[in-house]
Amino acid sequence: MFRIPAAALLAIASLAPAGARAAPGDPTLQRLLLTPGPHTTFKVIAEYDNTDVACEANLRKPLRARYAGRLEIVRAKDGTLALVNQLTFGDYLNGLSEVPRSWPPEALKAQVIAARSYALYHYNHRPNSPIGYDLCSTDACQVYRGLTVSQGAFGDAWQRAVRETAGQVLKYDGSVIQAFFFSTSWGRTVSNSEGFGGPPLPYLKPTTGEDDDAPLAHWRVEIPYTDLTSVLIDADLWSGGTITSASVGGGALVVSGGGARKSIGLIEFRRAMNQKADCLFPSKYPSKTADGHLPEPVPSIHFTLAQKADRVVLDGRGWGHGVGMSQYGARSLASRGRRAADIVSHFYGGLKPARIGEPGALRVLVGSDSVRIRIEADGPFSARGPSGEVRLGRSFQVRGGTTMKILRAGSIAPVLSVDPIGPEMQHALMGGRAAVRYELPTSAKVAAILWRDGAEIARAPVVSQKSGPNEAGIDLVDGSGDPLAPGLYEMTIEATDGIDTVRAVPVAVAVHAIPSPLPLPPPVARTRDVGPPAAIAGVTGLIVIGFLAIALRSRRKGSL
């Protein structure tokens, strides 16, 4: 265990990359700065204290990510740990995760323009935080996930959108606007006054949502009266008996039962359902849909209500605050041939993109309130405290408490997996193609790799694939395009989600000169392997090669 003395950890508050605006924070907080060497990245797991959380739905899941750039671990005054990523503004944009990266290119560009504008607005109005940062990484700012985005599935498309819109923002009256965006409208967007209050802004006027084809353009939730009663009681919004009647009017939900009657604002009702329903009834809420589950028990306040004998039925529209750009509307417009400049103009009062200079670098708060942060570097790095350099291994952990503590730790096991589906032996002809089916738990970049005698001999181009059953293959030719010789090979699938890189269990591939009528060789036992696959048992290989030799002799005799 390595412990940094509390008295010595007082000085490293203001370290920031060249070009960053000063965001020093509180100089009395204990800090540890990690500076990567060339091409080094940091794999991170930040864990939280859930000991007082009774509801499973409210448990804070560990932050799991990979980051380029510097990392700064800060011990806050309450003993918890915060994590700040210091990086260039361009790398920050490349790590934003606001829409699926498989969307049409012009929709991605529209999202980048809005996101760049939103980020620069908040960069110019950053909080005065003791931690010292420019932007946060949650949906309170924008969702930033580091290399999970840029190096994960479809990350190339998002990086291209960032690159092709470099410097483009939306400005009004000479200043970058706060370009709000959200998932899905209820037919029309709303003004900032209706959504948030305050004086109306001319670039945030209501307009058509253009998102009737979105998954949440229409949704339905059924709530038994008994569930509704329990939720409202738990939220301190109802003290009567079991609710037996409900209606909607004047922006409120009116409920009655047991001789009592009460009017509850729709915003209060939605908040209660979204905070309490999945805790009280985890198997019911959020409701199931054809594609999985609703994102929340009640996605918006825009719904009609119908009563059945023992329940209410909400038929609603949209998800999100409704101000600015509908992200699914941008997708729909892009699929109909609209350009990014036209898309943002539609949602932001006719504004067109303008070019400005971007900041050189910034500090992003990627995590806070952690009790332990585990770090694994994939290359050389330096660690610095106020008293100078700190020697650390590639894997270590930092704990909070009365003082910051640094301890040794083992490597962080991957979560990503690639599980082959189907036979353990494939048969293919010379010059043909071999393919393997497998299951991905999440979207990932994949490539098929062919091996012989433990050596890699061919690799297919990398492709992005979504979660679920997939297939990848490789042409059975060498670097010159000539067919590979008959024999026994192995093929595996390499996958990366931007955090982990793993390889599937190898599948044997028997390459034949002609279709073989002979019996198939016995199956090869599978063993998990994240490195180059081992050679297949020699006896099995000799049997197959013998079969191939017989087949080749027969072919030559038949051609004479």
Secondary structure as GFF3:
##gff-version 3
##sequence-region A 1 560
A	DSSP	beta_strand	2	3	.	.	.	ID=ss1
A	DSSP	three_ten_helix	6	8	.	.	.	ID=ss2
A	DSSP	three_ten_helix	12	14	.	.	.	ID=ss3
A	DSSP	beta_strand	30	36	.	.	.	ID=ss4
A	DSSP	beta_strand	42	48	.	.	.	ID=ss5
A	DSSP	three_ten_helix	56	58	.	.	.	ID=ss6
A	DSSP	beta_strand	63	67	.	.	.	ID=ss7
A	DSSP	beta_strand	70	75	.	.	.	ID=ss8
A	DSSP	beta_strand	81	88	.	.	.	ID=ss9
A	DSSP	alpha_helix	89	94	.	.	.	ID=ss10
A	DSSP	alpha_helix	105	123	.	.	.	ID=ss11
A	DSSP	beta_strand	135	136	.	.	.	ID=ss12
A	DSSP	alpha_helix	147	150	.	.	.	ID=ss13
A	DSSP	alpha_helix	155	164	.	.	.	ID=ss14
A	DSSP	beta_strand	168	169	.	.	.	ID=ss15
A	DSSP	beta_strand	171	172	.	.	.	ID=ss16
A	DSSP	beta_strand	175	176	.	.	.	ID=ss17
A	DSSP	beta_strand	181	182	.	.	.	ID=ss18
A	DSSP	alpha_helix	192	196	.	.	.	ID=ss19
A	DSSP	beta_strand	219	224	.	.	.	ID=ss20
A	DSSP	alpha_helix	225	234	.	.	.	ID=ss21
A	DSSP	beta_strand	245	249	.	.	.	ID=ss22
A	DSSP	beta_strand	252	257	.	.	.	ID=ss23
A	DSSP	beta_strand	260	265	.	.	.	ID=ss24
A	DSSP	alpha_helix	266	280	.	.	.	ID=ss25
A	DSSP	beta_strand	288	289	.	.	.	ID=ss26
A	DSSP	beta_strand	292	293	.	.	.	ID=ss27
A	DSSP	beta_strand	303	307	.	.	.	ID=ss28
A	DSSP	beta_strand	311	316	.	.	.	ID=ss29
A	DSSP	beta_strand	325	326	.	.	.	ID=ss30
A	DSSP	alpha_helix	327	335	.	.	.	ID=ss31
A	DSSP	alpha_helix	340	347	.	.	.	ID=ss32
A	DSSP	beta_strand	354	355	.	.	.	ID=ss33
A	DSSP	beta_strand	361	377	.	.	.	ID=ss34
A	DSSP	beta_strand	381	385	.	.	.	ID=ss35
A	DSSP	beta_strand	388	390	.	.	.	ID=ss36
A	DSSP	beta_strand	395	399	.	.	.	ID=ss37
A	DSSP	beta_strand	405	408	.	.	.	ID=ss38
A	DSSP	beta_strand	419	421	.	.	.	ID=ss39
A	DSSP	beta_strand	425	429	.	.	.	ID=ss40
A	DSSP	beta_strand	433	440	.	.	.	ID=ss41
A	DSSP	beta_strand	444	452	.	.	.	ID=ss42
A	DSSP	beta_strand	455	459	.	.	.	ID=ss43
A	DSSP	beta_strand	463	465	.	.	.	ID=ss44
A	DSSP	beta_strand	468	475	.	.	.	ID=ss45
A	DSSP	beta_strand	487	496	.	.	.	ID=ss46
A	DSSP	beta_strand	501	503	.	.	.	ID=ss47
A	DSSP	beta_strand	507	512	.	.	.	ID=ss48
A	DSSP	alpha_helix	538	559	.	.	.	ID=ss49
###
